[in-house]
């Protein structure tokens, strides 16, 4: 009987550790959206690892916190990110893929978007990719 209770407590601690890790991951992703919506671009970049990558739609990848801040200051002002649905997938490497779908509202238009995050075991963003979920005809209408 003692072995059973030891196994049960080990299992319970694993579950608690996993729940804590998922909570940290959700907090990081939530903070990403909050800081971007508040134009706190340095705080957004600080959620990434030192060599983290932001891959915006239709542009080359941005690598490193300083480059991410510079990009966001130039391109993300006035945007409001409206996340709606999310899913979490634990990868074999121990990292987590976090997918969020929603909308981005700019002063000129609104577009459906998917965000793909890869986070490490410290709940830091290794990679964030932003995908536009719009038909080609819709994207062509965005040109001013």
Buried (B, 14 or more C-beta within 10 A) or exposed (E): EEEEEEEEEEEEEEEEEEEEBBEBBBEBBEBBBEBBBEBBBEBBBBBBBEEBBBBBBEEEEBBBBEBBBBBBEEEBEEBEBBBEEBEBEEEEEEBBBBBBBBBBBEEEEEBBBBBBBBBBEEBBBBBBBBBBEBEEEEEEEEEE
